[in-house]
Amino acid sequence: MLDAKTIALIKSTVPVLETRGREITTRFYQLMFRHHPELLHIFNHVNQKRGRQQTALAHAVYAAAVHIDRLEEILPVVRQIAHKHRSIGVLPEHYPIVGKHLLLAIKDVLGDAATDEMLKAWEKAYQVIADVFIRVEQEMYEQVKRQTGGWEGFRDFVVVRKVKESDVITSFYLQPTDGDPIALYLPGQYISVKLEIPGETYTHIRQYSLSDRPGKPYYRISVKREDAAANKPAGMVSSFLHASVREGDVLPISAPAGDFTLDLASDLPLVLISGGVGFTPLLSMLHTVVEEQPTRAVTYIHAAVNGRVHAMRNEVAELAQNHLQLKTYFCYSSPTEEDKAAANYDKAGHLDLAWLQSILSDKQAQFYICGPIPFMQTVYAALQRWGAADEQIRYEFFGPASTLKRHSA
């Protein structure tokens, strides 16, 4: 427990963390990787370059400072981060390294404003916060190791099928090389894939949502190839998977993780809204709900650029044909001439509130959103304007956790 003086000192740093938190966390990663380059085998290099990891950590540190006297209020955020940590192999021995360099970064950025008293308070607070993370993560490690088909760390899986789903998305079907059972997962969860890419100094680990329903003898991931664009290089890992990984190749993966999961205890109408490759966790949910809740109303809405990049369309259409509870709608921002001739979409342009209201009979539903951040911000803001409550809306980020709420006005 922290004493009242330490809590007051931590809370006094909230304003500076709000304004300079990103600067502190950027410096933190610079210092930590300089002194411990081996940790680059764990962290996502792309998220570092784009600043997403720094921003996510700044949000987490700020939230911890605000709630330092009632950390139980941020347990949902802790669990979300802990799922990521467990899936990439963050261990208790990593936390002292993080703490040391976080304090160094605070001192480096704030200079004389970071008094010895403030740093001592943060040293105490960090240990309390780290203990919470370590405890939650150890519970997760134990749980996944104990469950049928579960394992610790990374386990070798062979690519038994590789299927091109669209111009930019390919599915990989994975089965364990040891032939033993695999762990069940909750619809919406992901696995981490660890890759040794020729010419690269460090290991690359990426999380990919499982795109099929649980209970199959394989895991399926559906990966978008991230091509080069203005001010954005091609995705190294996705390009390698598409171009170089073949059927018969072996990939180390971690056991399924993640808290963006389908609530099967509810019988409210379910609305799944995806953009681009964001369909992957929602497709797993879709397969599951039509099998396990055959009377629950389900609406699946997918937005894509056009039919050429729209993956799994036939799979979804087959589900809709076999399950009358399911309605599907497709929105193409730039439909091709072939799309127009086939009339294979329901809306041209971008998804908006007016269209959502025209296809959904009621806002009293559970909404799940996944896709590019601007897409999710648009959908979240639309649902809020309609009057949907926060607890009705769930969403998933591909990458470091963030929030849509601050962008929804």
N, C-alpha and C positions, 0 to 999 in steps of 0.2 A: 504494500500500500504506500501511496505517496502522502507526505505530510502537506498541511495546508500551505505552507510557505512555497514549497516546490510547485504545487498546483497553481498558485497565484503567479509565480514567475513564468510558468509555461503559458498560461493564458495571456500574460502581458506580451508574449511574442506573436500572438495571433495576427495583429495588424501588419507586422513586417513579413510574416509568412504569406499573407494574402497578396502583398505587393511584390515581394522578392523571392517567393518560394521557388519559382521556375529557375531563377538565377542560382539559387542554392543547390537545387537538385542537379542542374547541369554541371556545376563545379564538382559535386559529389561523384558523379559518374566518371568525370575526367580523372579525378584523384584515385578512385578505387581501381579503375582499369589500368592506370599507370603502375600502381603497386601490386595489383593482382590480375595480370592479363589472363590467367587461367580461367577467370570467371567469364571471359568472352566465349567460352565453350557453352555457356548456359544462356546468356542474354541474347535477345534478338537484335542483331546489328542494325537492321533497317529501322526498327522503331527508335533506336538510339539516334540515327542520322536524321530522322524526321522530327525528333523532339517529342514523340508521343510518350516514351517511357519517362522522360523527365517531367512532363506535364502530369502524368498519372501519379508519379511519386509525390509531386508537389501537392496534388489534391489530397493524397493519403496523409501526408505529414500535417497539412493544415487541418484536416478532419480530426486527426488524433489530438492536436493541440486544443481544438475547440471542445472536444469531448473528454479531455484528460481525466476529469473527475467522474465520468460515467461512460467508460469505454464499452460497456455492454450495448450502448446505443449504436456503435459502429460495427458490431459483430457481423451483420450481413455483408458489409464491405470487406471485413477481414476474411470471411469465408470465401468470398468471390476471389480475392487475391490468393488465398491459401490454395484454392483449387489449381490456379496457374502454377504456383510454386511447387505443389506436389507433382504436377504433371511434367515439370522440367527438371526436377531433382534438387530443389533448394533444400538444404539441410541445416540443422541447428548450428553447426560450426561456421556457417556463412554469416550468421547474425552479428557476432562481434566485429567482423570485418566491415560490415555495413555501418554499424554504429560508430566505429572509429572514424570512418571517412565522412560520415554525415556531420559529425562534430567538427572535423577539420574544415569541411565546406562552409558550415555556418560561420566559423571564425574567419575564414578566408574572405567570404563575401561581405560580412558585416563589419569586419575590422574591430576597432575599439568599442563599437556598440555591442559587440558580443563579449560581455563581461565574464569574468571567471565564475561569478555567481550564476549567471544565465546558463553557461555551458555545463556547470555542475548539475543544475536542475534538469537540463536536457539529457544529460548522461543517465540520471536516475529514471527519467520518464521513458527514455528509449528502452531501458532494460525491462520496464513493466510492459511496454508495448510489444517488444520482441518476445517476451514470455507468452503473451497471448497468442501471437502468431505461431510460435513453436508448438504450443499445446494443441492448437487447432490442427496444425499440419501433421503432428504426430498421430492424432486421432485418425486423420485421413489415410496416412500411410498404413496404420494398423488395420483399418477397415478394409482397404482394397487388398491387402495381403491375405486377410482372413477369408474373404468371400470366395465362393466356388469359382475357379478359373482365374482368380486374381493373381497378381504378381507385384514384386517390388522393383523399382527402377525401370529399365528398358528390357524388352523381350523381343526376340527376332521373329518377324513375320515375313512370309513370302508373298509376292504379288502373284495371285493366281489368275486374275483377269485384269486387263486394262482396256477400258471402253471409252471411246470418244463420244461425248454427249452433245457437244455443239462445237462451233468454231474455236471456242476458247476454254471449254471445260471438259476435263477428262476424269473418269472415275477409276479408282484403284480398289480392287477387292483383295483383302489381306487375310491370310490364315497363318496360325503359328507354325513354325518349323518343327516344334517338338510334338505336334499332333495332339496336345492336351487341350482340355476345354478352355474357352475364353470367358472373360468376365462379362456378365450382363451389364447393361448401362441404361440410364434413363434417357428417353427421347429428348434430344437437344444437347447432349453432352459431346465432348470432343476427345481426341487423342493427340498426343505429341509425337511427331515423327522426327527422328534424329538422323541427319545426313552428313556424310563425309564427302564433300564435293572436291574433285581433283583440282589442285591449284590453290585451294583455300586453306589458310593456316588454321582456322578454327572450325569446330563443329557448328552446324546450323540446326536449330530446333524450331519447328513450327507446329502450331496447333491447327488441326482440321476437324471440323464438325463431322460426326457420323451421320451419313445421309440415308441410311436404311433403318428399318425398325429393329429394335432389340430382339434377341432370341435366334438370330441367324447363326450359322456356323462360321461366319466371316465378319469382318468389319469392312464397311465401305466408306471411303472418303471421296469427295468430288471436288477437284482442285481447279481453280481458274488460273490460266496462264496470264501473268501480269506482264503485258508487253510495254516496251519503252514508250513514254509520252513526253510532252513538254515538261522540262524540269523534273523528270522522274525516270530513272533507269529501269530497265526490265527487272522483274522479280527473279533473283538468282535461284531461289529454291523452287518456285513454281515452274520456271523454265527448265530446270534440271529434271524435275519429275516428269514433265511433258516430253522432253526431248531425249532423255538418257535412261530413265528407269523403264525396264522391260518386264514382261511376264517372266517369272522365275527369279527375279532379283529379290534380295532380302533387305528389309528395312527394320531397324530397331524402333519400337514404339512403346509408349507408356500406357498404363491402364486408363480407361475412360475417366474423365473428370468434368467438372463444370456445374454451375448452379442455375443455368438458364434451361429449365426443364418443364415439361408439360404437367400441369395440375390435373390429374385424372380423378381427383376427389370432387371436382366441380362438375355440375351439369349445365352451367351457363353456356349459351352459344359461344363457339370458339371461332375467332377470326385470326387467320395467319396471314401476315403481310410481309412479303419479301421483295428485295431488289437485287438484281444481279445474282452473284453467287451466294447471297444471303439466304437462298432457299434451303441450304443444306441442313441446318438443324430443324427447320420447319417441316421439311419433307419427312424426316424421321418422326416428328410429332404427328404428321398427317397420316402416315401409315399406321401408327399406333392407335390413334383415336378412332379411326373407322373400324378397327378390329375389336377394340376393347370397350368402346362406348357407341354401339351401333344406332342408338336413338338420339345422340347428341348432334345438334345442328352445327355444321362446320362450313365456313367460307374460307377459301384459299385464294388470295390475291397476289399475283406476281407481276412485277414491273421489270422490263428488260429493254434494251435498245431496239432489238428487232428479233425476228424469228431465227436468224442465223446464230445468235448467241444465247438463245433461250434453251436451256438444258432441261431434260427430264419432262418435257411437255407431254410426251406420249404416256409416260408412267403415271402422271397426274390424271390425264384423261381416262386412263383405264380404271383408276381408283374411282373417279366420278361416275363412270359407267356402271361400276359394280356396287356402288354405295350411294343410294338416293339421298342420304343425309348431307352429301357434299355438293357444294356449288363452287365453281371455279371461274375466275375472271383474270384476263391478261391485259396489261397496259404496256404498249410499245411507244417509246419516246420518238423513235425515228423508223417507222415501219418501212420495209422494202417494198418494191413493186410486187414481188411475189406474195408478201404478206397481204397487201391490199387486194390482190386478185383472189387470194384464198379466203379473205375475210376471217383470218385466224386470230384476231385479237378483239378486245371489247372496247378499248379506248386508245386513241392516238394522243401523244403528248405526255404530260406528266400527271401523276396521281394527285388529286386534290380533294378537299372536303366535299364539294358539291357532288362529285362522282361517288365518293364513298357513301354519302347519304342516299344516293340513288340506287345503290345495289345492296345496302344493308338496311334491314327493316327497323333495327333498333340499336342504340348505343349500349344497351345493357348486355354486355358480352365480355369475354376475356380476349384481350388483344395481345398478340405476340408479333414483334417487329424485328427484322434482321436485314441488314444491307449496308451500303455505304453510309457514312455518317450524315452527309447532307440529306440523303433520302430519309433516314430515320428521323432527323430533325423535322423535316417537312411533315411526315406522317404523325409524329408525336404532337406537333403543334396543332395539326388539323383535329386530332382526337380531343385535345384539350379544349379547343374552341367549340367543339360539339358538346362538351360537358362530360366527357369520360373522366372518371376519377383516376388518380395516380395508381391506386392499387389494382385497377383493371388493366394496366398497360405494363407489359414486360418487354425488354429488349436486350439484345446481345451485341457486344462489340467484338469484331475480329481484331484482337490486339489488346493493348493495355486498357483497363477499365476507365471509363469516363462517365459523363452524365449528359443527358439530353435536356434536362430540365432548365438549365440556365440559358438554353438557346430557344426556348419554346415560346417566348413572348411574341 
